[in-house]
Amino acid sequence: MKRIGILFGLAAIGLLASCGNEANTTTEKKDETTTVSTTIETTTVVPTTTVDDTPVSIICPSGTPALGLANYYDSVDGASFEIVNGAEQLVAAFGTKSHDVIVAPVNLGAKFYNTNEDYVLAKTFVWGNLFLASKATLTSFEDIDNKKLVVFGKNSTPDILTKILIKEKNLNVEIEYVDDVASANSLLVAGTAEYVITAEPAISKIKDAKGINVIDLQDEYKKVTGKDSYPQAGIFIKKEAKEDSKVLNAVDALVNSVKDAVENPADTALKAVAMHKSFETLGEAVLTKAIPNCHFIVMDHDKESEAVNKYLQYMIDLGFGKQAGDKLPNEEFFL
């Protein structure tokens, strides 16, 4: 298996998990000048074009997004692929335009597009990996009415989606925040918290062993909105690269990687274990079980744009407009 660059991040937020660090690799192909001799004259032949061997640079959060792209990671040769933990380095990448491709929460990409229009959304591929979990019997999301709920990632996707559901179902819930999904799961296992918001693939590690019941928040979102899923993470490319065949080919390969993950979860799990230490810790069996619950979906353009805009509008209506750039992005946001 080919190994490529991994960069450690600093903080965990939303659906992001742990990662590693290694320098990027760039291969350049130099022009060659060939002298052709004849009996009449000597002609210097100079190539009219230069082959661009610079790899497509990609930055991706660990956790579910990286899991969906494990097949691409396994197959690339020379591409710069950084896996980071937390949103901080994704924010920096959007601000500095340091990468050709940024895999990030959809609302984060929308926020930066509304600021500078530097990156456009090529494809959303994670459509919900969040769950309500409890050791108690769960009959519906409404079980948390008048209860305390532990949520990880304040002002990020888990928090936003949970508040959407609480508002739409008119529930009274006390929310306690923790930094990451591992903290939420620890409280649940220890019995310190009765109800938590958790996520795949981490929940599959403890669900059966610890007798934990779950309710899929994707199903709950569909009940209140009529939409199949909520847009969680997507592939963003530089706006100036919309006609760049090399970048567009990389996007196609990334999308195919997601489709392969859905069709071949066991094979994808094997590649993910070799891809990143956090996946190695979870193990092949857990990842194989988790992949179908990560909701890796590739929609057509019109359905995707409608779903994304509806979710972003919900964010704005709930007072999370700052996290989405305070307005819906224009049509050029969608590749």
C-alpha positions in Angstrom: 0.0 0.0 0.0 1.3 3.5 -0.8 1.8 5.8 2.1 1.4 9.6 1.7 1.5 12.6 3.9 -0.4 12.8 7.1 -0.6 16.0 9.2 -1.6 16.2 12.8 -4.3 18.7 13.8 -4.9 20.5 17.1 -8.5 20.1 18.2 -11.5 17.9 17.7 -14.9 19.3 16.7 -18.1 18.1 15.1 -17.6 14.9 13.2 -13.7 15.1 13.2 -11.4 12.7 15.0 -7.6 12.0 15.5 -4.8 12.1 12.9 -1.1 11.9 12.1 1.6 14.1 10.5 4.1 13.9 7.7 5.6 16.3 5.1 4.0 16.7 1.6 5.8 15.2 -1.4 6.0 16.9 -4.7 7.5 15.4 -7.8 8.6 17.6 -10.7 9.4 16.5 -14.2 12.1 18.7 -15.8 12.1 19.7 -19.5 14.6 18.0 -21.6 16.5 19.4 -24.6 17.4 17.0 -27.4 19.9 17.8 -30.1 19.2 16.1 -33.5 22.1 15.9 -36.0 21.8 15.5 -39.8 24.3 15.7 -42.6 23.0 19.1 -43.5 22.4 21.0 -40.3 22.0 20.7 -36.5 18.6 21.5 -35.0 17.8 22.1 -31.4 14.4 20.6 -30.5 12.7 22.2 -27.4 9.5 20.7 -26.1 6.5 23.1 -26.6 4.7 21.9 -23.5 5.7 20.9 -19.9 4.2 17.9 -18.2 2.7 19.0 -14.9 3.5 16.3 -12.4 2.5 18.4 -9.3 0.1 16.3 -7.3 -3.4 17.4 -6.4 -3.1 18.6 -2.8 -5.9 17.4 -0.5 -6.7 18.1 3.2 -9.3 15.9 4.9 -10.6 15.6 8.5 -10.2 12.2 10.2 -13.2 10.2 11.2 -16.1 9.5 8.8 -14.9 11.6 5.9 -11.5 10.0 5.8 -13.1 6.5 6.1 -15.2 7.2 3.0 -12.0 8.2 1.1 -9.9 5.2 2.2 -10.0 3.6 -1.2 -8.7 6.8 -2.9 -6.0 7.1 -0.3 -4.9 3.5 -1.0 -4.7 4.0 -4.7 -3.1 7.4 -5.3 0.5 7.7 -6.4 2.2 11.0 -5.4 -0.9 13.0 -4.4 -0.5 15.1 -1.3 -3.2 13.9 1.2 -3.2 15.3 4.7 -5.5 13.9 7.4 -6.2 16.4 10.2 -7.9 16.4 13.5 -10.3 19.2 14.2 -11.5 22.2 12.2 -8.6 24.6 12.9 -6.5 23.4 10.0 -9.5 23.3 7.6 -10.2 26.9 8.5 -6.6 27.8 7.7 -6.7 25.9 4.4 -9.8 27.9 3.3 -8.2 31.1 4.3 -4.8 30.6 2.7 -6.0 28.6 -0.4 -3.2 26.1 0.5 -4.9 23.0 -1.1 -6.5 22.2 -4.4 -9.1 20.1 -2.6 -10.6 20.6 0.9 -12.8 18.0 2.5 -14.8 19.8 5.2 -18.2 20.3 6.9 -20.6 21.7 4.3 -21.6 24.7 6.4 -17.9 25.6 6.9 -17.4 25.6 3.1 -20.5 27.7 2.7 -19.2 30.2 5.3 -16.0 30.8 3.4 -17.7 30.9 0.0 -19.9 33.7 1.3 -16.8 35.5 2.4 -14.5 35.2 -0.6 -15.9 32.7 -3.1 -12.5 30.9 -3.3 -13.8 27.3 -3.0 -16.9 25.7 -4.5 -18.7 22.5 -3.4 -17.9 19.7 -5.8 -19.9 17.0 -4.0 -21.4 16.3 -0.6 -20.8 12.7 0.4 -21.4 12.3 4.2 -25.1 12.7 4.8 -25.4 12.0 8.5 -23.4 9.9 11.0 -25.0 11.1 14.2 -27.1 9.1 16.7 -28.9 9.6 20.0 -27.6 7.0 22.3 -28.5 5.7 25.8 -28.3 2.6 27.9 -32.0 3.1 28.6 -34.6 1.8 26.3 -35.2 4.3 23.4 -38.6 4.4 21.8 -38.2 7.8 20.0 -36.2 11.0 20.0 -38.9 12.5 22.2 -37.6 10.3 25.1 -35.2 13.2 25.9 -38.0 15.6 26.6 -37.4 17.3 30.0 -34.0 15.4 30.3 -30.3 16.3 30.1 -28.5 15.6 26.9 -24.8 15.5 26.3 -23.8 16.9 22.9 -20.3 17.1 21.5 -19.0 20.0 19.4 -20.8 23.2 20.4 -21.9 25.2 17.4 -20.9 22.4 15.1 -23.0 20.0 13.1 -24.0 17.7 16.1 -25.2 20.8 18.1 -26.9 22.4 15.1 -28.8 19.2 14.1 -29.8 18.4 17.6 -31.3 21.9 18.1 -33.1 21.6 14.8 -34.8 18.4 16.0 -35.5 19.8 19.5 -37.1 22.9 18.0 -39.2 21.1 15.4 -40.4 18.6 18.0 -41.0 21.3 20.6 -39.0 19.6 23.3 -37.6 20.9 26.5 -34.0 19.6 26.8 -31.1 20.7 28.9 -27.9 20.5 26.9 -24.4 19.8 28.3 -21.5 20.2 26.0 -18.3 18.2 25.7 -15.4 18.6 23.2 -15.6 15.4 21.2 -17.4 12.2 20.6 -14.9 10.2 22.6 -15.8 12.3 25.7 -19.5 11.8 25.1 -19.1 8.0 24.7 -17.0 7.8 27.9 -19.7 9.6 29.9 -22.4 7.2 28.5 -20.4 4.1 29.2 -19.5 5.3 32.8 -23.2 6.0 33.5 -22.5 9.6 34.1 -24.8 10.6 31.2 -28.1 9.0 30.4 -28.5 10.4 26.9 -25.7 11.5 24.5 -25.3 12.5 20.9 -22.7 10.2 19.4 -21.4 9.3 15.9 -20.0 6.6 13.7 -17.6 4.9 13.5 -17.0 5.3 17.2 -20.4 4.2 18.4 -20.0 0.8 16.7 -17.0 0.1 18.9 -19.1 0.2 22.1 -22.8 -0.3 21.1 -23.1 -4.0 21.4 -20.5 -4.6 24.0 -22.0 -2.0 26.4 -25.7 -2.6 25.7 -26.3 0.8 24.2 -29.4 1.7 22.2 -29.4 4.2 19.4 -31.7 6.3 17.3 -30.5 7.5 13.9 -30.7 11.3 13.7 -30.9 11.0 9.9 -34.2 9.3 10.3 -35.4 12.0 12.7 -34.3 14.7 10.3 -36.3 13.2 7.5 -39.4 13.1 9.7 -39.3 16.9 10.4 -38.0 18.1 7.0 -39.1 15.6 4.4 -35.5 15.4 3.2 -33.7 12.1 3.2 -30.5 13.3 4.9 -28.7 16.3 6.2 -25.5 17.4 4.5 -22.5 16.9 6.8 -19.2 16.8 4.8 -18.3 17.6 1.2 -15.5 17.9 -1.3 -14.5 21.5 -2.1 -12.2 22.7 -4.9 -10.7 26.0 -5.8 -13.2 28.0 -7.9 -10.4 28.7 -10.4 -9.9 24.9 -10.8 -13.5 24.4 -12.2 -12.0 23.8 -15.6 -8.8 22.0 -14.4 -9.0 18.4 -15.7 -6.4 17.2 -13.2 -8.4 18.5 -10.2 -11.7 17.3 -11.7 -10.3 13.9 -12.3 -9.3 13.8 -8.6 -12.8 14.7 -7.6 -14.2 11.9 -9.8 -11.8 9.5 -8.1 -12.8 10.7 -4.6 -16.5 10.2 -5.4 -15.7 6.7 -6.8 -13.9 5.9 -3.5 -17.1 6.8 -1.6 -19.1 4.5 -3.9 -16.6 1.7 -3.4 -16.9 2.1 0.4 -20.6 1.5 0.2 -20.3 -1.5 -2.1 -17.3 -3.1 -0.4 -17.2 -2.1 3.3 -15.0 -5.0 4.4 -12.3 -4.1 1.8 -12.6 -0.4 2.7 -12.2 -1.2 6.4 -9.0 -3.1 5.6 -7.6 -0.1 3.8 -8.7 2.3 6.5 -6.9 0.4 9.2 -3.6 0.8 7.2 -4.5 4.4 6.5 -4.7 5.9 10.0 -4.0 5.0 13.6 -7.5 5.9 14.8 -9.0 3.3 12.4 -6.4 0.7 13.4 -7.6 1.2 17.0 -11.2 0.6 16.0 -10.3 -2.5 13.9 -11.6 -4.0 10.7 -14.7 -5.6 12.1 -16.0 -2.4 13.8 -15.3 -0.3 10.7 -17.1 -2.9 8.4 -20.1 -2.7 10.6 -19.9 1.1 10.9 -19.7 2.0 7.2 -23.3 1.4 6.3 -24.3 3.7 9.2 -22.1 6.5 8.0 -24.6 7.4 5.2 -22.1 7.8 2.4 -24.4 9.0 -0.4 -23.8 10.6 -3.8 -26.8 12.6 -5.0 -27.5 14.3 -8.3 -26.8 18.0 -8.5 -30.4 19.4 -8.1 -31.3 17.1 -5.2 -28.0 17.9 -3.5 -28.3 21.7 -3.9 -31.9 21.7 -2.6 -30.9 19.6 0.5 -27.9 21.7 1.3 -29.8 25.0 1.0 -32.6 23.8 3.2 -30.1 22.7 5.9 -28.3 26.0 5.7 -31.5 27.9 6.0 -32.4 25.9 9.1 -29.1 27.0 10.5 -29.8 30.6 9.8 -33.3 30.4 11.3 -32.0 28.9 14.5 -29.4 31.6 15.0 -26.4 29.7 13.6 -26.1 32.0 10.6 -22.6 33.0 11.5 -21.5 29.3 11.0 -22.8 29.4 7.5 -21.8 32.9 6.4 -25.2 34.5 7.4 -26.9 33.8 4.1 -27.5 31.1 1.5 -24.6 30.8 -1.1 -25.5 31.7 -4.7 -25.8 29.1 -7.4 -22.1 29.3 -8.3 -21.4 27.6 -5.0 -22.4 24.3 -6.5 -20.0 22.8 -9.1 
